[in-house]
């Protein structure tokens, strides 16, 4: 069984950072068998995923600002990238897990299943003293991109997530030093209008990027604005994630 670990991204520390300031991270794979593949600018939209049974999800979007069932997704393969990442929305705190997978998507009203790739984030949050709940979102990418990057994860000795500027976490076995960036992440320590949105966004196949800081700021501001406008946590998260991915991939 692989040892997955992440650098400590404490939700307590987030509140001391400047409002609107984003935090960049790198997703590192140790001694991978292949190099990560970047998606093209034609990356698909980001949706809310609601589990109806194991590996089966109802897929929701917000056309015209109205939460709408847009189809059903059945996962056929999935590789966990990182787990236990700290997450919080305002007073609700918990953890987040990332995975890369492929599946079959059937759009509402269509009889045909289409193969898709997916970057999936699953956050488990709970209010103080309350019951936990899930926010799951997924960004569609080309199936071969997801499959190739899933193979990189499965073929690596270890996956770690480190904050920008930190030293890379060495593998338990020492490794050969042939480590690569699988992708980049962005977290939002605080919202300009108050509160916090500390759920990390992630993009695969794109490592260090000159536009990372600006993309992170844009994604955070967008998610925070949507939350303050009264949209649901899931919608704000999905829009922020979608903004981050599109900005990083298409710049």
N, C-alpha and C positions, 0 to 999 in steps of 0.2 A: 504494500500500500504506500502510495506516495506521501511524502511529508509536505503538506502545503503550509505556508506561513506568510505572514504579512508584517511589515513594519508597523510600529505602534502609531496609529492615527487617533489620538485621544480626542473625544468630543468635548472634554473640559477645556483643552487648550484652544479650541476653535473660538471660544467666546472672547479671548483676549486679543484676537487679531482684528485688524482694521475692517470696517464694514465695506463690503463690496470686493475685498481682496480675495482672489482665488488661490488655491493651493494645488500645485501640480505634482504628479507622481509618475513613476515609471514602473511598468509591469515587466519584470525581468525573468527570462527563462534560462536556466543553467544548462550548459552543454547540450543544446537542442540538436536533433538529427537533421533539421532543415531550417531555413530562414523563414520568418513570418512573411506572409503575403498581404500587402495593403489592398483594401477595397478600392474600387473606382468611385468617381464622383457620383455615379448613378446609384449610390447606396439607398436602400429603401427607407420608408418611414419608421417611426418608433411608436409602439402601441402598448397599451396596458394588457397584461395577460392574467386571466383568472382561471385557476385550476378547476377543472370539472371532474377529473380523475387523474391518476398518476400518468404523467407525460402527455396529457391532453389539456389544452387551454382554449378557452374562449378568448377571442382577440377583439379588443375594443379600441375605437378611435374617437375623435371629436370633430367630425365634419360639421362646419357651421357652429362649433362650440357646444354641440349636443353629444353626450356620450352615446355611442352607437356600436352595436355588435357588427363587426366587419368580416368575421369569419371564424374558423376553427383551425387550430394548429395541433398537429400530433408530432411530438419529438421522436426522431428515430435514432439519434446519436447525440451525446452531450459530454463535454469535457469540462470539469470544474477548473477554473483558472485560479481563483483566490476566494477564501472564505474568512469570516470573522472580522471583516473590515468595519470599524465603528461607523455608525450612521445615526442621524438625528434630524427631525423636523420640529422646530420650536422645542417644546418640552418633551416630545416623544423621542425616546432613545432606543437603540438596538444595534443590530449588525447588518451587514450586506454581503452577499455572495455573488460572484460573477461566474458565468460559464459561456462556452461557445458550443453551438450545436447545429444540427441540420434537422429538417423535418418536412412534413407535408402540410401545406396550407390550402384550405378550401374556402374561398371567398363566399360570403353570403349570397345566395341566389345562383351560385355556380355549381355544376355537377363535377367539375374537374379539380383534382388535387395538383398543386404545383409544388415542386421541391424548392425549399428556401433555406438560406443560412440565417443564423440568429446569434446576436450578442445579447445575452439575457442577464438581467440584474434582479436579484430577489432580496428585498430588504424586509427584515422582521423588526417591527417597532412596537413600543408599548408606552402609554402615558404613565406618569407616576402612580404606582399602585394599581394600574389597570391591566386589562388583558392585552396580549400581544396580537398584532395583525400583520398581514403581508401586503407589500406593494411589489408587484412583479411587472417589469417592463421588458420589451424586446425590440431591438433594432434589426430590421431585415437587411441582410447582405447577400451577395452571391453565394450559392451553395458551395462552390469549389473553394472560395475564400475561407468560409467557415471550416470546411473539412481540412484544408491545408493547415490552418492555424490550430485547429484541434489536434492534428497530428504532431505539430510542434510541441504543444503542451504535453501530450501523452509521451512523447519521446524525450522529454527533458528530465533531468534529475530532480529539479525543484523549481518552483515558481515563487517569486517574492515580489512585494510591492514596496518600493522605497520612495520617500519624498525627494523632490528635486533638491540637489545639492548634497544629499546624504551619500555615504559610501555604500556601494552595493553589498548586500548581505551575502557572505560566502556560503557555499553549500556545505552540508554536513560531511560529505565525503571529500571535500577539498576541491574537486573539479579540475578542469584543465584551463580554466580562464576563458574559454570560448563561449561566453555568455552574450545573449542578445536581448534587445528590447522587443517584447511582444506587442507592446502598445503603451499608451499614455492614459493618465487619469486626471480628473479635475474634481476638487471638492470646494464647497462654498462655506467658508467659516461663518459668515454673517450676511444678513440682507441689509441693503442700504436703508430700508424703511423700518428696520427692526426685525427681531427674530433670527432664526438660522435655518439653513437648508443644507445640512451636512450629510448628504448622500452622494457618494462619489459617482461621477460619470466615467465612462471608459470607452476607448476606441482601440481596435486591434489593428495590427499591421502598420501603425504610425507611431514611431518612437519620438525622439527629441525633435521638436519642430519650432522654427522661428515664430510661428503664429500661436504657439501654445498659450502664452500668457493672455493675449488678447482674446483668443477663443474661449478660454476658461472664464474670463471676466464677462464676456457676452452671454455664455451659457448660464452662469450664475445669476446675472442680472435678470435674464429672461425668466428663469425658474422662480426667482424671488418675486418678480412682478406678477406672474400668473397666480402665485399663492396669495399675494396681497389683494389681487383682484377677485378673490373668492373661489377660484378654481380648486378642484380637489388636489390632494397631495399627489395622487397617481398621475393626473394630467400635468401638473407642474413638473414632476420628475421626468415624464415622458418628453415634454417639450424641451426641457433643459438638456436631456441626454441627446435628443435629436439635433439640437442646435450645436452641441459640442462635436458630435460625430461629423455632421455636414461641414462645419467650419474647419475641422482638422483635415478631413479627407479632400475637400474641394478647394482649399486655399492654393 
